[in-house]
Amino acid sequence: AQMGDKDEKMGLSSPIWSKIESLELALKRRKIVGSAECAVETLQLLRHIVSKGKFNSVDDVIQAIKKVGKRLAAANRTQLTIGNSVRRVLHMIRQASAEIEQQKGTNDVVDVDLTRTLVKVMENSQEEFDLKMEVKKDLRQMIIDEISESVEDIQRVYAHIKVYSENHIHAKDVILTLGYSTTVLHFLSEAGKLEREFEVFVAESAPSYDGHKMATELAKRKIETTLITDSAAFAMMGVVNKVIIGTHAVLANGGLIARSGAHTVAAAAHHHKVPFICVSGMYKLCPLFGFDQDTFNDFKYPGEILKFQEKFVEKVNVQNPGHDYIPPQQVSLLITNEGGNSPSYIYRLLAEYYDVEDYDL
């Protein structure tokens, strides 16, 4: 039994396991909400595991991270950024190991490209490294630095994305957005500083109505703002130049998991041939596919829509979905901290960002 216990722990001490369990519990109880918070918490825990765990080989590190990652991702399945962070760390471990392996015997810094391309497959020139390789101090430090850089990237994501607003928002533009999104707020605010006059319609995003907060914040920044009901989105689309929204996740086919109600806006924009732009950090890029509205959805408290009353209970079934799936055909452009890309280019970004063998945790 003790051997089994040792195997379970995989070189991780009890304090580390208690940290893992407390984060798992916080995710299960939805104490940590928001894509960025979940990603940062996951990365910080994985960094702690890499720095404090006792590992004999690189393979041990990968297996430990995978096992912990699987547990964290299962704790809240709708927060796809948890799985993304785990895949990113696994990619960093492989990348760092390959670089250390190549550097043996030389003092030069070696840049290793582990992405699988058709040319490499044909020539059979895929760069490999030994999984049984020892985890020395320099390798450990390299991985920790990479993870820290990733955390900083997420924390600075708004600053990186808003730089692109001057290329996409012009004078006299009429923009439609839905609900409250911090990324969109920074994006529009940055354009507002450029002395360009543009107008924003904000759909209120029932039943949370956080579009009211968005409209207030934009008005504070001296941007001309009009608050509309969600049902008016189609009617207003005739005068709109472009739609700009935030997203919960970007899927492998270029589709989006966005807030509930976004699909209505996307369909209206598609019908009126209005560009539909999504602003999002790279950490929301997910190598999974969604094919319908239910794949990555979660249902929220029905009382937000219809207050609980005994006489209705038997007769009414209330559904309050948290998210909408928007197919890639309805997305014109995806703006990340790396720049603007078409949804059809996502496969390339995924190849650079994650390893194929980690897609399925």
C-alpha positions in Angstrom: 0.0 0.0 0.0 2.9 2.3 0.8 4.5 1.7 -2.6 1.2 2.6 -4.3 1.1 5.8 -2.2 4.6 6.7 -3.2 3.7 6.1 -6.9 0.6 8.3 -6.4 2.7 11.1 -5.1 5.2 11.1 -8.0 8.0 12.9 -6.3 5.7 15.5 -4.9 5.8 16.2 -1.1 2.7 16.5 1.1 2.8 20.4 1.2 2.7 20.4 -2.6 -0.2 18.0 -2.7 -2.1 20.2 -0.2 -1.6 23.2 -2.5 -2.9 21.1 -5.4 -5.9 20.0 -3.5 -6.8 23.5 -2.2 -6.6 24.9 -5.8 -8.7 21.9 -7.0 -11.3 22.7 -4.4 -11.4 26.4 -5.2 -12.0 25.6 -8.8 -14.7 23.1 -8.0 -16.5 25.6 -5.8 -16.1 28.4 -8.5 -14.1 30.5 -6.0 -11.7 31.4 -8.8 -13.6 32.7 -11.8 -12.4 34.4 -14.9 -10.2 33.0 -17.6 -7.1 35.0 -16.7 -7.3 34.2 -13.0 -7.7 30.5 -13.6 -4.7 30.5 -16.1 -2.5 32.4 -13.7 -3.3 30.3 -10.6 -2.7 27.1 -12.7 0.7 28.4 -14.0 1.8 29.4 -10.5 1.0 26.0 -9.1 2.8 24.2 -11.9 5.8 26.5 -11.4 5.8 25.5 -7.7 5.7 21.8 -8.7 8.6 22.2 -11.1 10.8 24.0 -8.6 10.0 21.9 -5.5 9.3 18.4 -6.9 11.8 15.6 -6.8 12.1 14.1 -10.3 14.6 11.6 -11.7 14.0 12.4 -15.4 12.2 14.8 -17.7 9.6 12.1 -18.3 8.8 12.2 -14.5 8.2 15.9 -14.7 5.9 15.5 -17.8 3.9 12.7 -16.1 3.5 14.7 -12.9 2.4 17.8 -14.7 0.0 15.8 -16.8 -1.6 14.1 -13.8 -2.0 17.3 -11.8 -3.2 19.1 -15.0 -5.9 16.4 -15.6 -7.2 16.9 -12.0 -7.3 20.7 -12.3 -9.0 20.7 -15.7 -11.6 18.2 -14.5 -12.3 20.5 -11.4 -13.9 23.1 -13.8 -14.5 21.8 -17.3 -15.9 25.0 -18.6 -12.7 27.0 -17.8 -10.7 25.9 -20.8 -7.7 28.1 -19.9 -6.8 25.7 -17.1 -6.1 22.9 -19.7 -4.4 25.4 -22.0 -1.9 26.5 -19.2 -1.1 22.8 -18.5 -0.4 22.1 -22.3 1.7 25.3 -22.5 3.9 24.2 -19.6 4.3 20.7 -21.1 5.4 22.3 -24.3 7.9 24.5 -22.4 9.4 21.4 -20.7 9.9 19.6 -24.0 11.3 22.8 -25.6 13.7 23.5 -22.7 14.9 19.8 -22.6 15.6 19.8 -26.4 17.5 23.1 -26.1 19.7 21.8 -23.2 20.3 18.5 -25.1 21.4 20.5 -28.3 23.7 22.8 -26.2 25.8 19.9 -24.9 29.4 20.6 -25.7 28.8 24.1 -27.0 28.5 27.4 -25.3 26.2 28.8 -28.0 22.5 29.4 -27.3 20.6 27.0 -29.5 17.1 27.7 -30.8 15.2 24.5 -31.3 12.0 24.3 -33.3 9.9 21.3 -32.1 6.8 22.1 -34.3 5.8 19.3 -36.6 5.8 20.3 -40.2 5.2 18.4 -43.4 8.8 19.0 -44.5 10.2 17.5 -41.3 7.8 14.5 -41.6 8.9 13.8 -45.2 12.6 14.2 -44.4 12.2 12.4 -41.1 14.2 15.2 -39.4 12.1 15.8 -36.4 14.3 17.0 -33.5 14.2 14.6 -30.6 15.5 14.6 -27.0 16.0 11.9 -24.4 13.1 11.6 -22.0 15.3 9.8 -19.5 17.5 13.0 -19.3 18.3 14.1 -15.8 16.5 17.2 -14.4 19.5 19.4 -13.6 19.4 22.9 -12.1 19.8 24.7 -15.4 16.9 22.9 -17.0 14.7 23.5 -13.9 15.6 27.2 -13.9 14.9 27.5 -17.7 11.4 26.0 -17.3 10.6 28.2 -14.2 11.7 31.3 -16.2 9.5 30.3 -19.1 6.4 29.8 -16.8 7.1 33.2 -15.1 7.2 34.9 -18.5 3.9 33.3 -19.4 2.3 34.6 -16.2 3.6 38.1 -17.0 2.2 37.8 -20.6 -1.3 37.1 -19.2 -1.0 40.0 -16.8 0.1 42.4 -19.5 -2.3 41.0 -22.2 -4.5 44.1 -22.2 -1.6 46.4 -22.9 -0.4 44.2 -25.8 -3.9 43.9 -27.4 -4.9 47.6 -27.2 -1.9 48.6 -29.3 -3.8 47.2 -32.4 -6.9 49.3 -31.9 -5.6 52.3 -33.9 -5.5 50.0 -37.0 -9.0 48.8 -36.6 -11.0 51.7 -35.2 -11.3 54.7 -37.5 -13.1 58.1 -37.3 -16.9 58.1 -37.7 -17.0 54.3 -37.0 -20.1 52.8 -35.4 -19.1 49.8 -33.3 -21.4 47.2 -31.6 -20.3 45.2 -28.6 -22.0 42.9 -26.2 -21.9 43.0 -22.4 -18.8 43.8 -20.3 -15.4 42.6 -21.4 -12.2 44.1 -19.9 -10.2 43.4 -23.1 -12.8 45.2 -25.3 -12.9 48.1 -22.8 -9.1 48.6 -23.0 -9.3 48.2 -26.8 -12.0 50.9 -27.3 -10.5 53.2 -24.6 -7.1 53.2 -26.4 -8.8 54.3 -29.6 -10.7 56.9 -27.7 -7.4 58.5 -26.7 -6.5 59.1 -30.4 -8.9 62.0 -30.8 -11.0 59.9 -33.2 -14.7 60.3 -32.9 -16.5 57.0 -33.0 -19.8 55.7 -31.5 -20.4 52.5 -29.6 -23.6 50.6 -29.2 -23.6 48.3 -26.2 -26.0 45.4 -26.0 -26.9 44.9 -22.3 -26.4 41.2 -22.2 -29.3 39.9 -20.2 -29.8 38.3 -17.7 -26.5 39.6 -16.1 -27.0 43.1 -17.6 -23.3 43.8 -17.4 -23.6 45.8 -20.6 -24.8 48.6 -18.3 -21.4 48.6 -16.6 -19.6 48.6 -20.0 -21.7 51.6 -21.2 -20.9 53.5 -18.0 -17.2 52.8 -18.2 -17.1 53.9 -21.9 -19.1 57.1 -21.2 -16.6 57.9 -18.4 -13.9 57.8 -21.0 -15.8 60.4 -23.1 -16.7 57.8 -25.8 -20.2 58.3 -27.3 -22.1 55.3 -26.1 -25.7 54.0 -26.6 -27.1 51.1 -24.6 -29.5 48.8 -26.4 -31.5 45.7 -25.6 -30.1 42.4 -26.9 -33.1 42.0 -29.2 -32.3 45.3 -30.9 -28.9 44.0 -32.2 -30.4 42.9 -35.6 -32.2 46.2 -36.1 -29.1 48.3 -35.3 -26.8 46.2 -37.4 -27.8 48.1 -40.5 -25.9 51.2 -39.3 -23.0 49.4 -37.6 -19.5 49.3 -39.3 -18.0 46.5 -37.2 -18.8 44.3 -34.2 -16.0 43.9 -31.5 -16.5 41.3 -28.7 -14.4 39.5 -26.1 -14.5 35.7 -25.8 -14.3 32.9 -23.2 -12.2 30.6 -25.4 -11.0 30.3 -29.0 -11.3 26.7 -30.3 -9.1 24.8 -32.7 -11.3 25.4 -35.8 -11.4 29.1 -35.2 -14.8 29.1 -33.6 -15.5 30.9 -30.3 -17.0 30.1 -27.0 -18.4 33.5 -26.0 -21.0 34.9 -23.6 -24.6 33.8 -24.0 -26.3 36.0 -26.7 -23.1 36.5 -28.8 -24.3 34.0 -31.4 -27.4 36.1 -32.1 -25.1 39.2 -32.7 -22.7 37.1 -34.8 -25.6 35.8 -37.0 -27.0 39.3 -37.4 -23.5 40.6 -38.4 -23.1 37.7 -40.8 -26.5 38.5 -42.4 -25.6 42.2 -42.8 -22.0 41.5 -44.0 -20.6 43.4 -41.0 -17.0 42.5 -39.9 -17.1 40.5 -36.7 -13.9 41.0 -34.7 -12.9 39.1 -31.6 -10.2 40.4 -29.2 -8.6 37.8 -26.9 -5.3 36.8 -25.3 -3.3 33.9 -26.7 -3.8 32.0 -23.4 -7.5 31.5 -24.4 -6.4 29.5 -27.5 -7.6 26.0 -27.0 -6.7 22.9 -29.2 -10.2 21.3 -28.7 -13.1 21.4 -31.1 -16.7 22.5 -30.4 -19.4 21.4 -32.8 -22.6 22.6 -31.1 -24.0 24.8 -28.4 -23.6 22.2 -25.7 -20.0 21.0 -26.0 -18.4 23.5 -23.6 -21.5 25.1 -22.1 -22.5 25.4 -18.5 -26.0 26.3 -17.2 -26.4 29.1 -14.6 -28.9 29.7 -11.9 -32.4 29.8 -13.6 -33.7 32.3 -10.9 -31.8 35.0 -12.9 -34.4 34.6 -15.6 -37.6 33.6 -13.7 -37.9 34.2 -10.0 -38.8 31.0 -8.1 -42.6 30.6 -7.5 -44.3 27.5 -6.4 -47.2 27.7 -8.9 -44.9 27.8 -11.9 -42.5 25.0 -10.8 -44.5 22.1 -12.4 -45.2 23.8 -15.7 -42.1 25.8 -16.6 -38.6 24.5 -17.5 -36.1 27.4 -17.3 -32.7 27.2 -19.0 -30.0 29.8 -18.5 -26.9 28.8 -20.6 -23.7 30.6 -19.8 -22.1 30.5 -23.2 -22.7 30.5 -26.9 -20.7 28.7 -29.6 -19.9 30.9 -32.6 -18.8 28.9 -35.8 -15.7 30.1 -37.5 -17.6 31.1 -40.7 -19.1 34.0 -38.7 -15.8 35.3 -37.3 -13.9 37.8 -39.6 -10.8 38.4 -37.5 -9.2 37.4 -34.3 -6.9 40.0 -32.6 -4.6 38.5 -30.0 -1.5 39.9 -28.2 0.5 38.5 -31.1 -1.5 40.5 -33.7 -4.5 39.9 -36.0 -5.2 36.5 -37.6 -7.9 34.9 -39.6 -9.8 32.0 -37.9 -8.4 29.7 -40.6 -4.9 30.4 -39.3 -5.5 29.1 -35.8 -4.1 25.6 -36.6 -0.7 27.2 -37.2 -0.8 29.1 -33.9 -1.7 25.9 -32.1 1.3 24.1 -33.6 3.6 26.8 -32.2 1.9 27.0 -28.9 1.2 23.4 -27.8 2.4 19.8 -28.6 0.0 17.5 -30.4 0.4 14.7 -27.8 -1.0 17.0 -25.1 -4.2 18.0 -26.9 -6.0 15.3 -25.0 -5.0 15.6 -21.4 
